């Protein structure tokens, strides 16, 4: 579950997104996505933005400056090249 979420986040043009958006795009339950997002925030891959009451959403921002994204990029390439399945 973690790699598909990271790939979805990394391949987006827009670095801002919310949990339900990721849940719908990946097919994973929003509670599991929220748990993974917390881990990604702790690792510095994402930043959690303040709650937006008007939209009733919590947005996250991809932190492109985090060096861990290089490992995600390698994993994505390996999947596309058939090294990982």
Secondary structure as the mmCIF struct_conf table of DSSP 4:
data_model
#
loop_
_struct_conf.conf_type_id
_struct_conf.id
_struct_conf.beg_label_comp_id
_struct_conf.beg_label_asym_id
_struct_conf.beg_label_seq_id
_struct_conf.end_label_comp_id
_struct_conf.end_label_asym_id
_struct_conf.end_label_seq_id
HELX_RH_AL_P HELX_RH_AL_P1 UNK A 2 UNK A 11
BEND BEND1 UNK A 13 UNK A 15
STRN STRN1 UNK A 16 UNK A 18
HELX_RH_AL_P HELX_RH_AL_P2 UNK A 19 UNK A 26
HELX_RH_AL_P HELX_RH_AL_P3 UNK A 30 UNK A 43
TURN_TY1_P TURN_TY1_P1 UNK A 44 UNK A 44
BEND BEND2 UNK A 45 UNK A 45
STRN STRN2 UNK A 46 UNK A 48
HELX_LH_PP_P HELX_LH_PP_P1 UNK A 49 UNK A 51
STRN STRN3 UNK A 52 UNK A 52
TURN_TY1_P TURN_TY1_P2 UNK A 53 UNK A 56
STRN STRN4 UNK A 57 UNK A 57
STRN STRN5 UNK A 59 UNK A 62
TURN_TY1_P TURN_TY1_P3 UNK A 64 UNK A 65
TURN_TY1_P TURN_TY1_P4 UNK A 67 UNK A 68
HELX_RH_AL_P HELX_RH_AL_P4 UNK A 69 UNK A 80
TURN_TY1_P TURN_TY1_P5 UNK A 81 UNK A 82
BEND BEND3 UNK A 83 UNK A 83
#
